[in-house]
Amino acid sequence: MHELERVRFHPPSSRQLLARVLDERELVMAIQHLPPRALTKLIEHVGLEDAGELIALATTEQLEKVFDEDLWRSPRPGEDEVFDAARFVLWLEVMLEAGAAFTARRVAELPEDLAVDALHRQILVVDMDALGAEIAVLGEDADQLEKVLGGSLHHELDTYRVIARSHDGWDAILAVLVALDEQHHDVLVRILERCCALSSLDVEDHGGLYDVLSSAETLATDVAADREQRRAGEGFIAPSSAAAVSRHAAK
């Protein structure tokens, strides 16, 4: 057998492919002009966890539309996609490879409803004055509340205490919030204010399930509607809408 016939072709790994792309100036320029759908496919090919340098080159407009593709998952075939909060945290962790300042700038430039909805799923935001007033009226029960608060992952920003709902992703979320506070303080205050209003509903003793669900669900619905409006301009149809059309046509 000829010696060359013994050599098997091994396609380049995702890391090798990304390194080659980043080494070519023309390719870097091309990435910034890629249609968002094509950029999404490229990130999927490389793997999100390995695409930090690639994401750092993308524009905010590209990322917003990539998020429309990547951050929404359908629980079951035929059902509309829902926002994947855990996936958003992974995106933050990958973006932080380019630095907290870069990540904070990108978050600040996102639609505010999207940022609030995504963060509210990960954190509780409590007004410090309100918290102090609540502790003051609890009497003997205050010790238990303070013990729980002391044992939670939390950080104080502006007039708020930010409390992690889960340990997963807390370091990434905190890094972004601190960077927002340092570089985009007004944006952070607006986000915390809105998250605090939603969190207040979550923790009210007698607020009722309806108030808690309707407030958070309304925001999530608004975010989904904004996303569908953007996608409709590109010719996409939501699965539920497509199913409705199919049922109507079948009659």
NURO-352682 format. One line per field, with one value per atom (N, C-alpha, C): residue number from 1; atom name; x, y negated, z negated. Coordinates in steps of 0.02 Angstrom, whole numbers. Each point is the difference from the previous one (the first is absolute). Layout:
N
num [NUM, ...]
atome [CA, ...]
px [X, ...]
py [Y, ...]
pz [Z, ...]
END
This chain:
251
num [1, 1, 1, 2, 2, 2, 3, 3, 3, 4, 4, 4, 5, 5, 5, 6, 6, 6, 7, 7, 7, 8, 8, 8, 9, 9, 9, 10, 10, 10, 11, 11, 11, 12, 12, 12, 13, 13, 13, 14, 14, 14, 15, 15, 15, 16, 16, 16, 17, 17, 17, 18, 18, 18, 19, 19, 19, 20, 20, 20, 21, 21, 21, 22, 22, 22, 23, 23, 23, 24, 24, 24, 25, 25, 25, 26, 26, 26, 27, 27, 27, 28, 28, 28, 29, 29, 29, 30, 30, 30, 31, 31, 31, 32, 32, 32, 33, 33, 33, 34, 34, 34, 35, 35, 35, 36, 36, 36, 37, 37, 37, 38, 38, 38, 39, 39, 39, 40, 40, 40, 41, 41, 41, 42, 42, 42, 43, 43, 43, 44, 44, 44, 45, 45, 45, 46, 46, 46, 47, 47, 47, 48, 48, 48, 49, 49, 49, 50, 50, 50, 51, 51, 51, 52, 52, 52, 53, 53, 53, 54, 54, 54, 55, 55, 55, 56, 56, 56, 57, 57, 57, 58, 58, 58, 59, 59, 59, 60, 60, 60, 61, 61, 61, 62, 62, 62, 63, 63, 63, 64, 64, 64, 65, 65, 65, 66, 66, 66, 67, 67, 67, 68, 68, 68, 69, 69, 69, 70, 70, 70, 71, 71, 71, 72, 72, 72, 73, 73, 73, 74, 74, 74, 75, 75, 75, 76, 76, 76, 77, 77, 77, 78, 78, 78, 79, 79, 79, 80, 80, 80, 81, 81, 81, 82, 82, 82, 83, 83, 83, 84, 84, 84, 85, 85, 85, 86, 86, 86, 87, 87, 87, 88, 88, 88, 89, 89, 89, 90, 90, 90, 91, 91, 91, 92, 92, 92, 93, 93, 93, 94, 94, 94, 95, 95, 95, 96, 96, 96, 97, 97, 97, 98, 98, 98, 99, 99, 99, 100, 100, 100, 101, 101, 101, 102, 102, 102, 103, 103, 103, 104, 104, 104, 105, 105, 105, 106, 106, 106, 107, 107, 107, 108, 108, 108, 109, 109, 109, 110, 110, 110, 111, 111, 111, 112, 112, 112, 113, 113, 113, 114, 114, 114, 115, 115, 115, 116, 116, 116, 117, 117, 117, 118, 118, 118, 119, 119, 119, 120, 120, 120, 121, 121, 121, 122, 122, 122, 123, 123, 123, 124, 124, 124, 125, 125, 125, 126, 126, 126, 127, 127, 127, 128, 128, 128, 129, 129, 129, 130, 130, 130, 131, 131, 131, 132, 132, 132, 133, 133, 133, 134, 134, 134, 135, 135, 135, 136, 136, 136, 137, 137, 137, 138, 138, 138, 139, 139, 139, 140, 140, 140, 141, 141, 141, 142, 142, 142, 143, 143, 143, 144, 144, 144, 145, 145, 145, 146, 146, 146, 147, 147, 147, 148, 148, 148, 149, 149, 149, 150, 150, 150, 151, 151, 151, 152, 152, 152, 153, 153, 153, 154, 154, 154, 155, 155, 155, 156, 156, 156, 157, 157, 157, 158, 158, 158, 159, 159, 159, 160, 160, 160, 161, 161, 161, 162, 162, 162, 163, 163, 163, 164, 164, 164, 165, 165, 165, 166, 166, 166, 167, 167, 167, 168, 168, 168, 169, 169, 169, 170, 170, 170, 171, 171, 171, 172, 172, 172, 173, 173, 173, 174, 174, 174, 175, 175, 175, 176, 176, 176, 177, 177, 177, 178, 178, 178, 179, 179, 179, 180, 180, 180, 181, 181, 181, 182, 182, 182, 183, 183, 183, 184, 184, 184, 185, 185, 185, 186, 186, 186, 187, 187, 187, 188, 188, 188, 189, 189, 189, 190, 190, 190, 191, 191, 191, 192, 192, 192, 193, 193, 193, 194, 194, 194, 195, 195, 195, 196, 196, 196, 197, 197, 197, 198, 198, 198, 199, 199, 199, 200, 200, 200, 201, 201, 201, 202, 202, 202, 203, 203, 203, 204, 204, 204, 205, 205, 205, 206, 206, 206, 207, 207, 207, 208, 208, 208, 209, 209, 209, 210, 210, 210, 211, 211, 211, 212, 212, 212, 213, 213, 213, 214, 214, 214, 215, 215, 215, 216, 216, 216, 217, 217, 217, 218, 218, 218, 219, 219, 219, 220, 220, 220, 221, 221, 221, 222, 222, 222, 223, 223, 223, 224, 224, 224, 225, 225, 225, 226, 226, 226, 227, 227, 227, 228, 228, 228, 229, 229, 229, 230, 230, 230, 231, 231, 231, 232, 232, 232, 233, 233, 233, 234, 234, 234, 235, 235, 235, 236, 236, 236, 237, 237, 237, 238, 238, 238, 239, 239, 239, 240, 240, 240, 241, 241, 241, 242, 242, 242, 243, 243, 243, 244, 244, 244, 245, 245, 245, 246, 246, 246, 247, 247, 247, 248, 248, 248, 249, 249, 249, 250, 250, 250, 251, 251, 251]
atome [N, CA, C, N, CA, C, N, CA, C, N, CA, C, N, CA, C, N, CA, C, N, CA, C, N, CA, C, N, CA, C, N, CA, C, N, CA, C, N, CA, C, N, CA, C, N, CA, C, N, CA, C, N, CA, C, N, CA, C, N, CA, C, N, CA, C, N, CA, C, N, CA, C, N, CA, C, N, CA, C, N, CA, C, N, CA, C, N, CA, C, N, CA, C, N, CA, C, N, CA, C, N, CA, C, N, CA, C, N, CA, C, N, CA, C, N, CA, C, N, CA, C, N, CA, C, N, CA, C, N, CA, C, N, CA, C, N, CA, C, N, CA, C, N, CA, C, N, CA, C, N, CA, C, N, CA, C, N, CA, C, N, CA, C, N, CA, C, N, CA, C, N, CA, C, N, CA, C, N, CA, C, N, CA, C, N, CA, C, N, CA, C, N, CA, C, N, CA, C, N, CA, C, N, CA, C, N, CA, C, N, CA, C, N, CA, C, N, CA, C, N, CA, C, N, CA, C, N, CA, C, N, CA, C, N, CA, C, N, CA, C, N, CA, C, N, CA, C, N, CA, C, N, CA, C, N, CA, C, N, CA, C, N, CA, C, N, CA, C, N, CA, C, N, CA, C, N, CA, C, N, CA, C, N, CA, C, N, CA, C, N, CA, C, N, CA, C, N, CA, C, N, CA, C, N, CA, C, N, CA, C, N, CA, C, N, CA, C, N, CA, C, N, CA, C, N, CA, C, N, CA, C, N, CA, C, N, CA, C, N, CA, C, N, CA, C, N, CA, C, N, CA, C, N, CA, C, N, CA, C, N, CA, C, N, CA, C, N, CA, C, N, CA, C, N, CA, C, N, CA, C, N, CA, C, N, CA, C, N, CA, C, N, CA, C, N, CA, C, N, CA, C, N, CA, C, N, CA, C, N, CA, C, N, CA, C, N, CA, C, N, CA, C, N, CA, C, N, CA, C, N, CA, C, N, CA, C, N, CA, C, N, CA, C, N, CA, C, N, CA, C, N, CA, C, N, CA, C, N, CA, C, N, CA, C, N, CA, C, N, CA, C, N, CA, C, N, CA, C, N, CA, C, N, CA, C, N, CA, C, N, CA, C, N, CA, C, N, CA, C, N, CA, C, N, CA, C, N, CA, C, N, CA, C, N, CA, C, N, CA, C, N, CA, C, N, CA, C, N, CA, C, N, CA, C, N, CA, C, N, CA, C, N, CA, C, N, CA, C, N, CA, C, N, CA, C, N, CA, C, N, CA, C, N, CA, C, N, CA, C, N, CA, C, N, CA, C, N, CA, C, N, CA, C, N, CA, C, N, CA, C, N, CA, C, N, CA, C, N, CA, C, N, CA, C, N, CA, C, N, CA, C, N, CA, C, N, CA, C, N, CA, C, N, CA, C, N, CA, C, N, CA, C, N, CA, C, N, CA, C, N, CA, C, N, CA, C, N, CA, C, N, CA, C, N, CA, C, N, CA, C, N, CA, C, N, CA, C, N, CA, C, N, CA, C, N, CA, C, N, CA, C, N, CA, C, N, CA, C, N, CA, C, N, CA, C, N, CA, C, N, CA, C, N, CA, C, N, CA, C, N, CA, C, N, CA, C, N, CA, C, N, CA, C, N, CA, C, N, CA, C, N, CA, C, N, CA, C, N, CA, C, N, CA, C, N, CA, C, N, CA, C, N, CA, C, N, CA, C, N, CA, C, N, CA, C, N, CA, C, N, CA, C, N, CA, C, N, CA, C, N, CA, C, N, CA, C, N, CA, C, N, CA, C, N, CA, C, N, CA, C, N, CA, C, N, CA, C, N, CA, C, N, CA, C, N, CA, C, N, CA, C, N, CA, C, N, CA, C, N, CA, C, N, CA, C, N, CA, C, N, CA, C, N, CA, C, N, CA, C, N, CA, C, N, CA, C, N, CA, C, N, CA, C, N, CA, C, N, CA, C, N, CA, C, N, CA, C]
px [43, -43, 44, -18, 38, -1, 57, 7, -53, -17, -49, -69, -14, -65, -10, 55, -5, -17, 7, -13, -74, -29, -71, -10, -52, -15, -36, 26, -32, -22, -66, -23, 23, 11, 23, -51, 25, -44, -33, -51, -34, 49, 44, 49, 48, 22, 45, -35, -63, -39, -7, -16, -8, 67, 54, 66, 17, -17, 14, -41, -63, -44, 28, 19, 23, 67, 39, 65, -5, -58, -9, -39, 32, -31, -64, 3, -58, -58, 16, -53, -31, 42, -27, -49, 17, -45, -64, 9, -59, -47, 27, -43, -46, 26, -40, -53, 2, -51, -42, 10, -40, -73, -47, -70, -4, -41, -4, -12, -41, -14, 64, 40, 63, 49, 0, 44, -22, -65, -26, 25, -4, 23, 75, 39, 72, 15, -37, 10, -20, -54, -21, 54, 32, 51, 61, 20, 59, -17, -61, -20, 2, -56, -4, 57, 15, 53, 68, 12, 64, -3, -56, -10, 9, 33, 7, 32, 55, 34, -43, -37, -45, -56, -29, -55, 25, 62, 28, 3, 2, 3, -69, -52, -68, -25, -43, -31, -60, -22, -59, -61, -8, -57, 3, 59, 7, -19, 26, -11, -74, -34, -71, -39, 16, -35, 24, 64, 25, -37, -10, -38, -70, -31, -67, 0, 56, 6, 20, 48, 34, -31, -31, -23, -71, -30, -69, -4, -35, -6, -73, -19, -68, -2, -41, -3, -18, -46, -22, -12, 6, -12, -69, -2, -64, -19, 37, -14, 46, -24, 41, 61, 55, 60, -9, 36, 1, 72, 8, 66, 38, 62, 43, 47, -20, 38, 70, 5, 65, 47, -26, 41, 26, -41, 21, 60, -2, 57, 63, -7, 58, 28, -44, 22, 40, -25, 36, 70, 4, 65, 49, -25, 42, 21, -48, 15, 50, -2, 47, 73, 11, 68, 30, -43, 23, 3, -17, 4, -69, -1, -63, -27, 46, -21, -36, 29, -32, -69, -5, -64, -52, 20, -46, -26, 44, -21, -50, 12, -48, -67, 0, -63, -36, 37, -31, -32, 26, -26, -57, -13, -56, -66, -56, -66, -8, -22, -3, -46, -56, -46, 35, 41, 37, 48, 37, 49, -35, -56, -37, -28, -31, -30, 53, 55, 54, 29, 13, 31, -49, -63, -49, -8, 11, -4, 57, 53, 59, 10, -31, 13, -65, 2, -50, 32, -36, 26, -45, 30, -39, 25, -47, 17, 25, 58, 31, -42, -30, -42, -61, -31, -59, 19, 58, 23, 12, 30, 12, -65, -49, -65, -34, 5, -30, 32, 66, 35, -19, -10, -16, -67, -48, -67, -7, 50, -6, 11, 34, 12, 45, -24, 41, 14, -44, 10, 55, 23, 50, 66, 16, 63, 1, -57, -3, 9, -33, 7, 72, 30, 69, 49, -15, 42, -4, -61, -9, 34, -9, 31, 76, 26, 72, 30, -39, 25, -9, -32, -12, 58, 6, 47, -33, 33, -30, 53, -22, 45, -44, 27, -37, 23, -49, 13, -49, 26, -42, -41, -66, -42, -32, 29, -31, 47, -31, 36, -20, 50, -12, 15, -49, 5, -5, 46, 0, -58, -37, -50, 33, 59, 36, 75, 39, 73, 27, -34, 24, 1, 57, 6, 5, 1, 0, 62, 58, 62, -4, -26, -6, -50, -57, -51, 26, 34, 27, 52, 44, 52, -31, -54, -33, -35, -34, -36, 49, 57, 50, 28, 13, 25, -52, -63, -54, -2, 9, -1, 57, 57, 58, -4, -29, 4, -67, -55, -66, -49, 15, -36, -75, -18, -70, -38, 32, -31, -10, 51, -5, -57, -6, -52, -69, -9, -65, -15, 51, -9, -16, 38, -11, -68, -21, -65, -56, 5, -52, 4, 59, 8, -26, 10, -24, -76, -32, -73, -26, 33, -20, 15, 58, 19, -47, -24, -47, -62, -23, -58, 16, 61, 20, 0, 17, 11, -56, -50, -55, -34, -15, -32, -71, -37, -70, -17, 49, -13, -43, 1, -39, 40, -11, 36, -14, -61, -18, 45, 9, 42, 72, 27, 69, 7, -46, 5, -14, -52, -19, 54, 35, 53, 58, 27, 57, -19, -61, -21, -11, -25, -11, 66, 52, 65, 27, -5, 24, -37, -66, -40, 21, 14, 23, 65, 47, 65, -10, -44, -13, -32, -46, -34, 49, 44, 51, 43, 19, 42, -37, -64, -38, -9, -7, -8, 63, 58, 63, 7, -17, 7, -51, -59, -51, 24, 40, 27, 49, 25, 47, -34, -68, -37, -13, 16, -12, -71, -28, -66, 4, -31, 2, -34, 24, -30, -75, -23, -72, -39, 28, -34, -2, 57, 2, -49, -6, -47, -72, -14, -67, -17, 48, -10, -13, 39, -9, -67, -24, -66, -55, 9, -50, -2, 60, 3, -29, 3, -24, -76, -32, -73, -33]
py [60, -60, -62, -48, -63, -33, -29, -31, -52, -40, -52, 28, 61, 30, 20, 4, 19, -60, -59, -60, -15, 0, -15, -75, -25, -71, -11, -47, -18, -73, -12, -69, -41, -65, -42, -1, -3, -5, -68, -7, -64, -55, 18, -50, -20, 48, -15, -44, 15, -40, -71, -9, -67, -38, 34, -33, -24, 40, -19, -61, 0, -57, -64, 4, -60, -24, 43, -19, -38, 5, -32, -65, -56, -65, -6, 26, -4, 40, 57, 41, -33, -35, -37, -53, -36, -50, 33, 58, 35, 21, 21, 21, -56, -60, -57, -20, 29, -14, 62, 53, 60, -12, 27, 0, 37, -23, 32, 75, 22, 73, 38, -27, 32, 0, -56, -3, 51, 9, 50, 69, 16, 66, 9, -54, 4, 12, -35, 10, 71, 26, 68, 50, -14, 45, 0, -59, -5, 26, -12, 16, -63, -15, -64, -8, 54, -5, -19, 15, -15, -62, -35, -54, -69, -5, -65, -53, 17, -49, -19, 48, -13, -47, 12, -42, -71, -6, -66, -44, 31, -38, -22, 32, -13, -68, -30, -63, 15, -52, 9, 19, -29, 16, 74, 24, 71, 44, -18, 41, 2, -57, -2, 51, 3, 46, 72, 8, 67, 26, -44, 19, 23, -34, 20, 73, 21, 68, 49, -19, 48, 5, -52, -2, 25, 22, 22, 73, 40, 71, 21, 46, 27, 61, 0, 57, 65, -5, 58, -20, 46, -17, -31, -54, -33, -54, -6, -52, -59, -60, -60, 4, -30, -1, -43, 18, -40, -19, -54, -26, 47, 15, 45, -41, -10, -44, 29, 66, 32, -11, 3, -12, -72, -47, -69, -8, 36, -3, 27, 54, 27, -52, -35, -53, -53, -20, -49, 26, 63, 29, 0, 15, 0, -72, -46, -70, -30, 22, -26, 16, 48, 15, -61, -42, -61, -59, 13, -51, -22, -20, -22, -64, -44, -63, 13, 45, 18, 30, 46, 34, -49, -44, -50, -46, -19, -44, 35, 64, 37, 7, 15, 7, -67, -54, -67, -19, 27, -17, 45, 54, 44, -34, 23, -25, 8, -51, 2, 54, 12, 53, 68, 12, 63, 7, -53, 2, 10, -35, 6, 71, 25, 66, 53, -4, 50, -2, -60, -6, 17, -19, 15, 75, 39, 72, 28, -41, 24, -32, -58, -37, -28, -10, -39, -67, -54, -67, -31, -18, -26, -70, -46, -68, 3, -29, 5, -34, -57, -34, 42, 28, 42, 62, 29, 58, -17, -57, -21, -10, -30, -11, 66, 48, 65, 36, -3, 32, -32, -67, -36, 21, 19, 17, 75, 39, 72, 22, -40, 18, 60, 52, 59, 39, -6, 36, -32, -60, -34, 40, 34, 38, 54, 33, 52, -28, -57, -32, -22, -31, -24, 59, 57, 59, 26, 2, 22, -48, -64, -50, 4, 9, 4, 61, 54, 61, 2, -51, -1, -34, 15, -37, -67, -53, -66, -53, -58, -57, -63, -53, -62, -48, -25, -47, -58, -60, -59, 7, -3, 7, 69, 49, 65, 56, 53, 62, 50, 24, 49, 69, 45, 66, 53, 47, 53, 48, 18, 53, 69, 3, 63, -15, 48, -8, 0, 37, 6, -67, -19, -62, -64, 5, -60, -42, 31, -39, -41, 29, -36, -57, 13, -52, -58, 17, -52, -42, 33, -37, -50, 22, -45, -57, 14, -52, -53, 24, -47, -44, 31, -39, -49, 19, -47, -58, 14, -52, -50, 25, -43, -40, 28, -31, -22, 31, -17, -3, -44, -2, -12, -46, -16, 61, 37, 61, 50, 9, 48, -19, -63, -22, 16, -13, 16, 74, 41, 72, 24, -24, 21, -23, -59, -26, 45, 20, 43, 71, 26, 66, -2, -55, -7, 3, -34, 1, 71, 37, 70, 44, -12, 40, -12, -61, -15, 43, 10, 43, 72, 21, 69, 15, -49, 13, -26, -29, -23, 59, -10, 54, 13, -52, 8, -34, -5, -33, 41, 65, 43, 24, 62, 29, -37, -25, -33, -60, -43, -59, 18, 52, 21, 24, 44, 29, -50, -42, -46, -51, -24, -51, 30, 57, 31, 25, 29, 28, -54, -59, -55, -23, -6, -21, 52, 64, 53, 0, -14, -2, -59, -58, -58, 14, 33, 17, 47, 51, 47, -34, -47, -35, -44, -34, -41, 44, 59, 45, 24, 19, 24, -55, -63, -55, -10, 6, -6, 57, 61, 58, 0, -28, -2, -42, -52, -41, 37, 57, 41, 62, 2, 55, 60, -3, 57, -1, 59, 8, 43, -22, 40, 67, 54, 66, 1, -35, 0, -33, -54, -34, 45, 33, 45, 57, 25, 55, -24, -62, -27, -7, -23, -8, 68, 50, 67, 28, -11, 25, -34, -66, -38, 25, 12, 22, 69, 41, 68, 4, -53, 1, -6]
pz [0, 0, 0, 41, 3, -68, -19, -66, -14, 53, -10, -15, 25, -11, -72, -37, -71, -44, 28, -39, 1, -58, -5, -13, 32, -9, -67, -38, -64, 5, 0, 5, -60, 9, -55, -57, -61, -58, -1, -43, -6, -23, -47, -24, 56, 40, 55, 52, 13, 47, -25, -64, -28, 2, -17, 1, 71, 49, 69, 20, -21, 16, -31, -63, -36, 25, 32, 26, 67, 31, 65, -7, 14, -8, 41, 61, 44, -28, -31, -29, -61, -39, -58, 23, 52, 28, 26, 30, 27, -55, -58, -55, -22, -1, -23, 50, 59, 51, 15, -40, 11, -19, 37, -22, -67, -46, -67, 3, 47, 4, 18, 44, 19, -59, -38, -59, -52, -8, -47, 19, 64, 24, -13, 10, -11, -74, -44, -72, -20, 29, -14, 22, 58, 26, -46, -21, -44, -70, -22, -68, -42, -34, -37, -49, -37, -51, 29, 65, 31, 46, -1, 49, -30, -57, -33, 44, 33, 43, 60, 25, 56, -21, -58, -25, -14, -22, -14, 62, 59, 62, 24, -24, 24, -24, 40, -19, -46, -36, -44, 41, 58, 43, 20, 17, 16, -60, -58, -60, -18, 7, -17, 41, 65, 44, -9, -18, -16, -63, -48, -60, 18, 49, 22, 24, 28, 26, -55, -42, -43, -70, -25, -69, -9, 53, -4, 20, -40, 11, -3, 42, -1, -46, -53, -46, 35, 48, 38, 72, 47, 70, 9, 40, 14, -49, -56, -49, 11, -18, 7, -46, 23, -41, -63, -52, -62, -15, -35, -15, -47, 18, -39, -43, -63, -45, -15, -5, -14, 59, 60, 60, 0, -23, -3, -47, -56, -47, 33, 39, 35, 49, 34, 45, -39, -59, -40, -18, -19, -19, 59, 60, 59, 18, -2, 16, -49, -62, -50, 16, 45, 21, 36, 28, 33, -50, -63, -51, -25, -64, -31, 33, 19, 31, 66, 40, 64, -12, -46, -13, -26, -46, -27, 56, 45, 55, 44, 15, 42, -35, -65, -38, -2, -9, -4, 67, 54, 66, 23, -38, 17, -16, 30, -21, -75, -34, -73, -26, 34, -21, -1, 50, 4, -58, -15, -55, -67, -11, -63, -7, 52, -3, -13, 35, -9, -70, -26, -66, -56, 8, -52, -11, 51, -8, -42, -9, -35, -69, -11, -61, -31, -65, -36, -16, 9, -15, -53, -56, -57, -17, -9, -22, -72, -13, -66, -54, 16, -50, -17, 52, -11, -41, 16, -37, -73, -13, -69, -37, 33, -31, -16, 45, -12, -59, -4, -55, -66, 0, -61, -30, 43, -25, -13, 16, -9, -72, -38, -69, -7, -36, -12, 64, 50, 63, 43, -19, 40, 3, -55, -1, 54, 9, 51, 70, 13, 66, 12, -51, 8, 10, -32, 9, 71, 28, 68, 49, -12, 44, -3, -60, -9, 34, 5, 31, 75, 28, 73, 36, 64, 42, 16, -17, 11, 8, 24, 8, -1, -29, -4, 55, 38, 54, -5, 0, -7, -64, 4, -60, -5, 36, 4, -25, -24, -12, 54, 36, 53, -28, 3, -30, 55, 0, 51, -13, 52, -5, 1, 31, 6, -1, -22, 0, 72, 44, 69, 35, 26, 38, -40, -67, -41, 12, 7, 10, 64, 53, 64, -6, -31, -7, -42, -56, -43, 36, 38, 37, 49, 33, 48, -36, -56, -37, -27, -26, -26, 56, 57, 57, 25, 0, 18, -48, -64, -51, 12, 21, 9, 65, 53, 65, 30, -24, 27, -59, -47, -63, 10, 43, 11, 27, 44, 27, -56, -41, -55, -47, -18, -46, 28, 65, 30, -3, 15, -1, -71, -49, -69, -25, 19, -21, 25, 63, 28, -28, -10, -31, -72, -35, -69, -2, 47, 2, 11, 44, 12, -60, -31, -58, -58, -8, -54, 6, 60, 11, -18, 15, -14, -75, -40, -72, -44, 28, -42, -34, -64, -38, 23, 16, 17, 66, 45, 63, 47, -8, 44, 60, 20, 56, 65, 5, 63, 13, -50, 9, 18, -34, 13, 72, 20, 67, 55, -10, 53, 14, -51, 10, 38, -24, 33, 69, 6, 63, 52, -23, 47, 31, -42, 25, 49, -19, 45, 65, -3, 61, 44, -31, 38, 35, -35, 29, 59, -8, 54, 59, -14, 54, 40, -35, 34, 45, -25, 39, 62, -8, 58, 52, -23, 46, 42, -33, 37, 50, -22, 44, 57, -14, 52, 59, -15, 54, 43, -25, 38, 29, -7, 31, -43, -66, -44, -26, -13, -28, -62, -55, -62, 11, -32, 10, -13, -53, -15, 55, 29, 55, 62, 13, 58, -8, -61, -12, 10, -23, 9, 74, 39, 73, 32, -23, 28, -16, -62, -19, 41, 11, 38, 72, 28, 70, 9, -53, 5, -3, -24, -5, 68]
END
